[in-house]
């Protein structure tokens, strides 16, 4: 397992799970679920309100810590891959709507 980044305030397993849940929720809410995951329901709404709040709290802290650290690991390659991912999801959603 990776050593935690000293700039991140939460334990690594908590960070990874919270970020996963928040990203998944954001993808579902914004219609950016890749086609291969379209039939898989979002986990966040099935959690207790307390667990949802904790995941969102940790997710917000991690984003803040990441911003405070200067956005490490964000480079041109990641931006390009993210752009392609969003573009492909948008095209797939448009095709679904017009089908």
N, C-alpha and C positions, 0 to 999 in steps of 0.2 A: 504494500500500500504506500501511496505517496506520503511524504512528510507534509504536514500542514504548512501553508504559507503563514509566516508570522504576522503578515499584514491583515489576514482574515481572522475575525474575532470568534467565529464559531468552529466547532470540531469538523473536520473534513467530511465524515459520513453524513452529518446533519446538513452541511452546506450542499453536498451533492444531491441529496434527496429533495431538499427544499427547492433548489434551482430546477431540478427535473420537474417537480410538480408545478412550479410557477410557469416554466416554459411550456409545458404541455397545456396548461390552462389557457395561456395566452394564444397558443396556436389554435385551440378549439374556438375560443371566443372571436378570433379574427378570421376564421375560415381558412387557416393555413396548415391544415392537417394534410400531410402527404398521403396520396391515394392508398399506399400500402398500410396505413394506420387508420383509414377512414372508418372502419367498422369497430375499432377499439374505443370504448367510451373513456371519457376524461375521468381521472381518478379524483381530482379535487372536490367535485360536488358530492362525492360519496363519503368524504371524511366528515368528522364531527366539526361543528363550527369552531371549536377550540383548536383542533388540529389544522384546519384551514388557516385560521388566524396566525398560528405559529409558523406554518410554512411560508405564508406571505411576509411575516415579520422577519424571518431569517433571510428570505429572498431579498427583501429590501435592504437589510444590513449588508448582505454580500455585495449587492450592487453598489452601495455606498462605499464599502471598503475597497472594492475594485476601482471605483472612480477616484477615491482618495490616493490609491496607489499608482495613479496615472494610466489606468487601463491596460495592465500588462497582458501580453499575448494577443493583442488586437493589432493585426497587421493587414497589409493589402490583400494577401491571399485569403484570409478569413473573411474580410469584407466582400471580396469577389464571390466566394463560395456562398455566403449568406445571401447576397444579391441574387445569385442563380437559383437558390432554394426558394426564395420568396417569389421570384418570377415564375418558376415552374409550378409552384402551388397556385399562384394566381391564374395561370393559364389553365391548369386542371380544374379549378373552381369555375372559371368562365365556360369551359367546355361542358361541365356538369350542368350548369344553369341553362345552357342553350341546347342541351340534348333532349 
